């Protein structure tokens, strides 16, 4: 009982400190993780084996970590850490050679710089790119280019940035590598890129159509009015100006396409996501080395967000403590009792609980906490685990769109808007994105019921 109580207190303290955001979140999770190892496993449980299992360092020496289909055995999910690190290196290389800015300017030119078609194009692009690239990175460059186009074409970029943020979170839920919660869910449960694409991806496609229609009717009048007042002597930006080194541009683009192929086919090739992450990093570094020199290649690794990786490591340790002490089994039992063992009620609870919680707290720790919960529910109630996984994935990914702090992409997008002289208030954000979130969660629930129950 003492171990369970200590683990729960540490978890609550970690969540509160993350929400308050006074201390860098990587130090919060690492500190709480250290407390979990020493206080819970060491002092309360006297279990050195639990500490070793939680650190999970032996995973690197297992062949299934690099090749073959396998699920995470608990503790630190090193597959997630290695994959995210590799993708960070790849995305940094793509951004350095101007691939993202070039793509935005190409689309703007294709629609003749008309704001309403540009809104639709940027929404779809945010969703599609977020299927393969972290939504934070997508919003970082897309919001910056939108603000730049806003100055050039004389329109308020905030409506377009809000729609892009929402669609980036939406697109990220369609695949295993789109958002960190999906990476955690996929690697923990042995799900593939294609599993997500054919399940959450189908639901996301339906939600995307509804989202585009929703934001079109929200913003079309504002954007058309600004377009009608645009001077006729504007000089439009050229996409070619985004390419600083054509050889590097082509090489980095080719690496990205190859990694996408590896992700789509990893169920057939049996390459794990950890291996694909390593391949992405190595190939991007080699492409940069051959085209831009050693200094540029080293810079890719120097700009990796190591704080996020440390955050994940500490988080996995804390969640492992909750799992090993039985706290998560209690939560799973509580949800099972409320649902009465009915799969439809379980799905609805997981979907809406995930959505509401993710609107106010970081969805990464929530998803990591809930994975063992749905595993326990599946074992005890005989409900298909993949169905619960889809509900958890959609709820955590889409629920975070409701508020400015619900997902990291929201914080990044609104920050970029503010830096460019267009601050976004809570009222403005929630006025448009909260109803959109309720809309897509409702659509997703109907889709889950119709398709699986």
N, C-alpha and C positions, 0 to 999 in steps of 0.2 A: 504493500500500500504506500509506503514511504517513497519508493522509487517512482511509482506512477504519479504521485502528487508532485514530486520534484521535477519530473519530466514535463508535466503539464504547466507548472509555474514558469519553467524556463521557456517553453514555447510561447506562452502568453506574453512574457516580457519581451521576447524577440519580436513578436507581431506588433506590440505597442511601440517599440523603438523604431521599427521600420515605418509605421504610419506617421509617427511624430517627425521623422526625418531630420533629427538634430545631430545624429551621429552617422557617418558614412555607413551604408547598409552592409558593406562587406565586413566591416569590423563588428557589426552587430551579430551577424550570423556566425562568424568565426568565434567570437567570444562566447556566444550561447552554445555553439558546438563543442567548444573546449569544456564548458561547464557540464554539458551532457556526458562527455567522456569521463571526466574526473568524478563528478558528484554522483551521477546516476549509475553509470556502469561500474565505476571504480569503488566508490565509498558505499553506495546503497546496495548494489547487486553483487559486488566482489567478483565480477565476471570479466576477466582479461580477454577471454575469447570473443566476447561481444564487442570489445573495443577493436580487436583485430578485424572482425567481420565488418564492422561499420566503416573502417578505413578502406577496406576492400582493395588493398594494394595488390593482392594476388591476381586480380582480374587481368592485369597487363600481361601476365605470363600464361594466360589461358588462350588456346588457339581460337576458341569461340568468340573471344573479344574482338578478334580481327577478321575472322572468317566463319560463316555459318550463322544460321538463325538462332538467337538465344535471347532470353529475358534477363533483366537485371536481377542479381541475386540479393539485392538489398544493400544498405549502406550507401556510400558515395557512388553515384552513378557516373563512373568515369567515361562511359560512352558518350553521355551528354556533354561533359566537359570538353573532351577531345574534339567532338564534332563542332561545337560552337566556336572553339578556338580556331579550327581550320577554316570555317566559314568566315570568321572575322578577317583572317589574313586575305582570303580571296576577295571579299567585298572591298577591303582597303585598296587592293591592287586595282580593282575596277574603277573605284572612285578617283584614284590618282591620275588615271589616263583620260578621264572625262567621259566615260561611257554613259553615266546616268544623265549628265547635263545634255549630252548630244541627243539622247533619246527624247528628252522633254522638248527640246527645241525643234526636233524633227516633227514631233506630233503637233506642236503649235503651228508650224508652217503648213502641215498637211490640212489643217482646218482653217487656213487663211487667217489665223490669229483672232477668230471669232470666239468670244468669251463663253457662250453657252455650250457650243460643241467642245470647246477646250475643257470645260468642267466635266463633261461626260467622259472624254478621252482620258483625262488625268485620273478620274475615279477608277475607270477600268484598268488603267496602267498600274495604279497603286495596288489594286487587288491582285493582278496577275504577278507583278514583281514580288509581292509579299508571300506568294506561294513558294518562292525559292530563296528569297533573301529576307533577313530579319526585318520586321516592319519598322524598327527604329531607324535603320539605315535608309530604308525607302523614304520615310517621311523627312528625314534629315535633308536629303538632297532635293526631294520633290517640293517641300515647303519653301526651301531657299529659291529654287527656280521660279516657283509660283509668285513669290514676293518680288523677284526681279522682273517678271513679266507684268506684274501689277503696276510697278513703277513705269515701265515702258508703254504699256497699253492703257494706262490710266484707269484701272479698276481696283476695287477693294479686294485684296487677296484672301481675307478672312473666310468668306463663305466657301471658297474653293479649298482652302487648307482644311477646314472642318470636314468637308466631304472626303478629302483625301485621307485624313486620319481614320475616319470611320471605315473606309474601304480597305485600307491597309490592314486594320485589325480583322476585318472580315475575310480578306484573302488569306491572311496568315493561318486561319483556322481550317483551310481547305487541305493542307498537306502536313506531313510530319515535320518538315523543316521550316515551316512558315513562322511559327511562334514558339518561344521557349516552353510554354506549357505542353504543346504537342510533342516536342522533342522528349520531354520528361515522360509523358504518357506512352509514346511510341517505344522508346528504348526500355522502359520498365515492363511493358506488357508484350514485347516482341512483335509489335505491329510494323507494317512496312509503309513505304511512301504510297504504294498503290492501294493499300488498305484504306488509308485516309482519303486518297483522291476519289475512290469509288463510293465512299460513304459520306464523310463530312463534306467532301468536294461537291457532291451533287446537291446537298442541302445549301451550301454556300452559293452555288450558282443561282438557285432560285431566290435566295435572299439578296444577292447582288442586283438582280433585275428589279426587285422591289425597292432596293436602296437607291438605285439610279433614278427611278421614277420619283421617289420621295424627295430627294435633294433637288431634282430638276424643278419640281413645282415650288420648292422652298426658295430657290435662288434665281430662277430664270428672270424675274422682273428686275431684280437688283442689277444683275449682270448686263441685261439688255439696255437698261438706262445708262449705265456707264459706257457701254459700247457706242451708243448714239451720240455721246458727248465727246468722243475721242477725236483729237485733231487729225487732219488728213496728212500732215507732213511728218509722221512718226517714222523713225528708222527702225525696222524690225531686226532683232538679233539673228545672226546666221549660225546654224548648227555646226558648220565646219569650224567655227571659232572655238568650240569645246574640245577639239582634238589637237593636243599639243605634240603628240608623237604617234604617227600613223602605225608604225611597226608595233609599238607597245599596245596601241589600241586594238589591233587585230589579234595579237597574241593573247592578251588578257580576255578578250571576248571569246576566243576559241576555248580557253580554259573553263570559262563559265559554262559554255554550252556542253562541254564534256562532263562537267560535274553534274549538270542537270540530267544528262543521260544516265550517269552512274546512279543517281538518286532514284530515278524512275525504274531502273532495272535491277536495283540491289536485291530484290527478292529472288531474281533469276540467277544473278552472278554470285549471290550469297556473301557479297562484301558487306561488312557491317558499316553502320554510320560512322563509327570511329575511324575505320580504314578510309572511308570516303572523305572525311574531314582532313585526314593526313594527306591524302592525295591532292585535295584542293589546295592546301597550304603549300605543299612542295612544288606543284606545277606552277602556281601563281608566282612563287618566289623565283623559280627557274626562268619563267617568262620575263619577269621584271629584271632579273640579273642579265639575261642575254640582250635585252633591248635598252635598258637604262642604267646598268652598272650595279656593282655590289652595294653601294651606299643606299640606293633606292630599294633594293631587295631587303636589306637589313631594316630599313625604315618600316616595312610592312609589319614585321614582328614587334617593333618598338611601339607601334600604334595600336596593338591589340588591347582591348579593354580588359586588362587583367583583374580589375576590381569586380567586374561582373562574374568572372570565373571563380574568384575567391568567395563571392557571395553564394554561388551555387554550392561550393564545397561545404561551407558551414551549414547551409540550409539542409543538405542531404543528411548531415550528421544529426541535426536536431530532429528531423522527421524520423530517422532511424530509431532514435531514442523513444519517441512516441509509439512506434510500431513494436519495438521489443518489450516495452513495459505493458503493452495491452491496451493503451489508451485509445488507439484507433479502432480496435475491435469493439470497444464500448460505443463509440460514435456510430459504427456500422450497425450495431445491434439496435441502437435508438432509431435510426432511419428505417430499418427493417420493421420495427414494431409500429412506427407511425404509418408506414405504407401498408401494413397488414399482409406483407408478402406479395403484393400485387406489383408486377413489373412496371405497369403503366404509371402507377403512383411513384415508384422509385425513380423512374426516369424524370418525371416532372419535378420531384424534390431536388434531385441532383442538378438538373438543368437550371432551375430558378434560384436555388441556393448558391450555385456557382456564379450565376450572373449577378445576383445582388451583392454577394461578398466581393466579387472582382471589381465592382463599380467603385468600391471605397478602399480596398486594400490591394496590394500587389498580387496579381493572379499567379505569379510564379510559385511563391511559398504555398498558396492555397492548393494549386494543382498537385504539387509534390506531396502535400499532406493527404489529399483525397485519393491518390492512386492506391495506397494500401487499404483504404476504406472500401473502395468499390471491389477490390479483390476479395476482401472478407465477406462483403455482401453477396458476391457471386457464389462463393463457396457455401455459405450458410443457407441461401435462399434458392440456389439453382438457377439464377438468372444469367443470361448470356453476358459474359464479361465485356465483350466488344461493344454491346449496346450501351452499357453503363459508361464505357470509355468515350463513345461518341457524344453522349449527353454531357459528360464532364468537359470534354474538349470544347464543344460549342459554347457551353455556359461560361467557362473561364475566358475564352478568347473574345466572345462578343459582349459579355457583360461589362468588360473593362472599358468599352467605348462610351458608356453612359455619362461619365464625369471626366473632368480634366486630369484627374489623378489616377484614374482606373487602370491605365496601362502606360508603359514607358513611352510609347509612340505619341500618346496624347500630350505628355509633358514636353517632349521634344518639339512637336509641331506648334504648340501654343507659344513655346519659348522662341522659336524662329520667327513667328509672327510678331511677337513683342519686340524683338531685336530690330525688326524692320519698321518699327513705328506703328504697329497694329496690335495693341494688347487685346487679349481675349478674356473677358470676364467669365466667372462661373455661370452667370445668368445667360449670357450669349451662348456659351457652349452647350449648356443643358437644354436650352430652349429648342435647339435643333437635334442634338445627338441623343438625348434621353428618350424622346418618342421613337426615334429610329431604332434604338436598342430594343425597346419593348416590341416594336414591330417585327424585327428579325428573330428575336427569341421566340415569339409566338409562332411565327412561320416555321422555325426550326422544330418546335415541339410538335406541331401538326405533322411535319414531315417524318419525324421519328415514330410517331404513333401509326401513321398510315403505312410506312414501309416495313416496320419491324414488329408491330404488335397486332 
